[in-house]
């Protein structure tokens, strides 16, 4: 029997490769028509900022004049020098897309003014084409800079907690579809991160002034619709035919890994390797101040829209007929099918809605940290950690799991280097698999 199974698998291999190639070709054609190569983007980016210092009187900030800020490339070549004006503003213009080191000279600060954290006098930053990137240096006057680098432990924890909340909401938006797809089909989709990147890149295309130049309020809905279409194409063109041919879940998981690798490098070829910002909301200085925390309008929009969408998704899963059908298929597919539920239709709706949510999460991630070819892959481990923590296949688990993961990895930088913060997601993943494999909201299954 094993020889017959191997022979059958080999017979199906050409068809499998053909379908996978078709999906890849369609994706290449769509993206090639949508997104111009990075080499075609205009140059003229800049680093800008406003240097202000905290004082002893109730946290009031005053402008710092005369500080010298230098921009060099990674080879040490000086590309620009700026001196802060009377209002604290400065700018270094005419830069190409790339990675730079922006430094402030501590000796150029006025008497009584010091850097809160001397280790942050030089920052290595990515700059996208046509981007104006704001650079902030924390300085203080007099005793306001004393103590733990001018920032108390509570202040830093509060700022990191807010950033963790935003990051957690973005992960939740991206990972709900991953959990529902697993629940209804049993597929562990390693290409889900590429749906995140797809949504962000399509929004960038519509927002790019060299193409349509649409505002993000129009570009984002169009990108979400395109992402939903990509989810439909995935299910109709690849995964449903594989299921109909009896392809095993392990084989389908391997296919998803290959699809992820191929799409990721297609994105690299088409969009380039630099992180790029959307034209809208690239520079925002004023925001809502809550004690030591400042939340810019872009972040307020992300929080508000993410919470609204997640609440609507939860209500849809809980109250609507399709939501109840999704939960029924996730609990027991055979029983749901025998009850008259159109399982294939439910799976298609899950793919479309999951891809749309992933695309929207990619847009939010791009607004928060910029758009890059591998941004979905960056989130993939965190998405798996979130759905595993919350419970694979559950509707609400990814939300709470994502918030926990987002807060944990950001707050962990209070004790570990920022470069190591994602290790916290691995720790959560290992611990939850050892202690409670079904996750926080999953149900223990009886085996045997």
N, C-alpha and C positions, 0 to 999 in steps of 0.2 A: 504493500500500500504506500509505503514511503516513496518508493521509486515512481509510482504513478503520480503522487502529489508533486514531486519534483518536476516530472515531465509536464504536468499541467501548468505549473508555475512558469516553466520555461516557455510554454506555448503562449502564455498570456503576456510575457515580458515585452515583446514588440509592441503590442497594443498599449501597454502601460507607458512605455517610453514615448510612443506617438502622442498620447493624450497629454502627457507632461510637457512635451515639446510644443504642442498646440497652445497650452496655457501660457507658456513662457513667450512664445512668439506674439500672441495677442497682447500681452502685457508690454512687451518691447515696443510694438507698434503704437499702442496708446500713449505710453510715456514719451516716446520719441516725438510724437506729434504735439505733446503737451508742454514738455519742459525743454528749454534750450540748454545746450551744454554750458557748463560753468565758464568755459573760456570765452563765451560770447558776452558775458556780463561786463558792464562798464565798471571802471575803476573810479575811485574818488571817495573812499571811505575815510572815517576819521574817528579819533578818540576825543571825547569831550568830558567835561566835568565841572563841578562847582565845589571848591574846597572851603568847607566851613569847620569851625572848631567849637566844641562844646565848652561851656563855661560853668563856673560853680553855681551861678544864679539860676536854679531851677531848670537846668538842662538847656538854657537858651544858647543858640548858635550864632556865631559871628563869622563874617567872611574873612578869609586869610589871603592877604595880598603879598606878592613877591616870592611865592614858593616856586621852585624850578622843577619841572616835570619833563622827563626825557623818554623818548620812544626809540627802541633799537630792535633790530631783527634778531633771529636766533643765532646768527653768526657774529653778533656784537656790533654791527654797522649802525651808526646813529642815523635815524631817519627824520627826527624832528625834536625840537625843544620848545617848550611853552612856559611862560611865566604867568602866574595867576594875577588877574586884574583886581581892581579895588573891590569888586563885588564877588571875588573868588572864582570867577569863571576862567576857563582855559580850554584850548583846543589844539590838536595837531591834525592837520588836514592833508589831503592828497595821498592817502595810503592805498595800496592794493590789498586785495583779500589775502589773508595770511595769519600767521601766528607771531605775536610781538611780545616784548617785555616792556612794560610801562613802569617807570620808577620815579619816585619823588626823592629829592635831595633833602635829608633831614636838616643839614646845616643851613639850608636856605629858608627855613621856617623862622618867623619872627621870634624875638625873645619871649620866653614863657610859654611858647607853643611847642608841643611835642607830639610825636606819633603815638597813638594808643598801643599799637603793636609793631615794634620795629621790624619783626620778621616779615611784615606785609608791606615793606617799603618798595618792593619790586613784585609785580604781578605779571604772570605769563597769561596772555589773553588771545583768543581767536577773534578775528575781525572778518566779517563777510563783506562782499562787494556791495557798494552803495550804502553801507551801514554806518550810522553814527552811534558808536557804543559809549555809553556812560561809564566812567571809571571813578570809583569812590575810594578815597583814603581817609581813614578815621584819625582825626587829630583833636587835641583838647588843649585848653589853656589852664595854667595854674594847677590847682589841686584836682580839677575835674579829670585830669589824666592820670591821677595817682591810683595806686592799687593794682588790680589785675588788668593792666593794660588799658585803663580807662573804662573798661566794660566790666560790670559785675557779672558773676555767674548767672544770676537771674536774668539780666538783660540779654545775654547771649542765648540762654535757654529759651527765652520768649521768642526771639527772632527765629531761631531754628525750629521751634514748634510750629510757628506760622508757615514757614517754608515746608515743613514736613506735612502739614495739613494740605497745602496746595498740591504737593507732589503725590500724596496719598490719593487725593481725589482724581488726579490724572491717571494714576495706575489703575484705580477702580474703574474708570471709564474704559480703559483699554482691556481690562481683564475679564469683565463680565461676559463678553462674547466667547472668550476662551473657555470659561467654565461651562456656559450653556452648550457649546458645541461638544465638549466632552460628555456632558450629561445626556445629550440626545443621541449621539453617535458613538461615543466611546473613543473618539479620536483625540490623541494628544497632538495638537497642531503646532509644530515648531515654526511654521510660517506665519503665525498670527502677528508677530512683530512687524512683518513686512506690510501688513494691512495698515498698521499704525503709520509707518513711513509713507505709504501711498497717499493717505489722506493729507498729511502735512505737505507733501510735494505738490499735489494737485492744488491745494490752497495757495501755495507759493506761486504756482504758475498763473492763477487767476489774479493774484495780488501784485505780481511783478509789473512795474510800469513799462517794461519793454514788451510786454504781451498785451493783456487786457487792462491792467492797472485798476482792477476793481477794488473797492474798499473791502476790508475783511468781513464786514457785515453781509456782503454779497458773496465774497469768495468762499467763506466757510460753509454756507449751506450747499453751494455747488460741489464743493469737495466732499461733503458728507454724502450727497447723492451719488457721486462717482464711486465712493467707497462702498456704498450699498450695492452698486452695480458690480463692483469687483467681487463682493461676497457671493452674489448670484452666479457670476461666471465661475468662481471656484467650485461651488457646489454642483452646478449643472454640467460643467465641462470636465471635471476631474473626479471629485469625491463620490458623487452618486453613481457614475459608471463603474468605479472601482468597487463600491459596495454591491452593486448588482452582479458583478462578476465573482463575488465571494472572496475578494481580497482580504486577507487578515489584517487585524489592527496593527500588528508589528510592522508589516510591509507598508501599510499606509503611513505609519509614523516615519519610517525611513524616507518615503516619498516626500513628506512634509519637510524633512530636514534638507533634502536635496533642493526642493523648491525654494526654501528659505535662502540657501546659499546662492543659488542662481539669481533670484530677484535682487538680493542685496548688492551683488556686483553689477547688475544692470543699473540699479539706482546710482551706484558710484560712477559708472561710465556716463550716464546721462546728466546727473546733477552735479558731479564734481565732488571733491573730497573736503571742501570747506564748509564750515557751519555758517549759515546765512540767516539773517533776520527778516521777518516780514516788514514791508514798507510802513505799515501802520504800527503805531505803538512801539517803535524802535527805541525812542528816547522819551522817558517820562520821569520827571524829577519830583513833582509834587504828588502827594498822596495823603491817605488817611493815617494820622499819627495816633497810635494807641500806646501811650507810655514810651517804652524803648523801641517799639515796633512801628515801622512805616510801611504801609501797604499801598502800592501805586495803583492807579485805576485799572491797569491791565490785569493785575492779580485779583482785584475785586470782581472783575467780570468773569475771570476763570472760576473763582470760588462760587459765585452766584449761579452761573450757568451750569456748572458741574453738579451742584447740589440739586438744582431744578430738574436736570435730565435724569439723575439717578433716582430721585423721588418718583418721577413719572414712570421710569422703567420698573421700579418696585411695585407701583400701583398696577401697571399693566400686567406684570407677572402674577400678581395676587388676585386681581379683580376680573380681567377680561377672559373671554372664552379661549382665546389663543394662548394666553398665559397659563391657564389651567391645563390646556392640552400639552404645553411644554413641560409642565411639572409632571404630568401623567406619563409622558414618554420618557422623561428622565428617570422616574421611579421604576417603571416596568414597561418596556417597549411592546412586548408581546401582548400583555394585558390591555394596553392602550389601543393597539391595533384591533384586537378582538372586540373592543367596546365601540368600534366605529370611527375612531380618530384616524384622520389621514396623516399617517406618520411622516411620509415624504414631504408633504406640504408644511408640516410643522418644522421639519429639519431645514427646509428652504427658508422659512421665515427667520429661524434662528441664525442662519448664515448671513442673511441680508441685514438683520438688525445688529448682529454682533460685529459685522464689518463696518457698519455705519458708526457704531459707538467707538470702535477702534480708530477710525478715521478722525472722529471728533476729538478723541483723546490725543491723537497725534498733532492736531491743530493746536490744542491747548499746550502741549509740551513744546511745540515750536514757538508759541508766543512767550513761553516762560524761559526757554533756554536756547532757542534758535533751531533751525532745521538743518539736519545732516542726513547723509545717505544711510547711516547705521543707527539712527535714533531708536527705531523699533527693536533692534537687536540689543541695544543698551537696556531696554525695559523688559526684555523677555524673561530674564532670570527673576526680576522683581515680580513680574506677573505670575510666574509659576509659584514663587514663594507665597504670594498673596492668596491665590486660589487654593493652594495646599493648606495654608493656615485657616482659611475660611471654610474649606470643604469643597473638594472637586465635584463639579456637577450641580452645586447649589446655586440658587439665584442671588441670595443675600450674602453668602459667605465672602465673595471677592470684595465687596464693599468694606466690610469691617476688617478683613485681612489686609487690604490695601492701605487703609488708614493706619493700622498698627505698623506695617512695614515702612510706610513713608515717614511716620514720626520716629520710629526706632532708628532708621539709618541716618536721619538728619541729626537727631539728638546725640547719636553716638560720636559725632565729630567734636563733642565737648571733651572727649577723652582720647580719641584716636585721630590720626591724620585723615583729612577729607578723602584722600585717594583710597583709603581702606574702608570707607563707610559701607560699601555694598557687601562686604563680608558679613555684616549683620543679617542680611537677607539669607545667606547660606546657613548661618547659625539657626535662624528661625526655622528654615526648611528642615534641617537635620533634627532639631529638637521636637518639632511637631510630628515628624514621621516616627520618632521613637516613642513619644508619650501618647499622642492621640492621632493615629494615622488617618482617621476619617475627617479630621479638621474640627473647627469649633462648631460648625453648623451641620456637619455631615452625620449620618447615622451609621452606627456600628453594624456591619454585615456578618451574618453567620456563614461560615465556610464548612462544607461537609454535611 
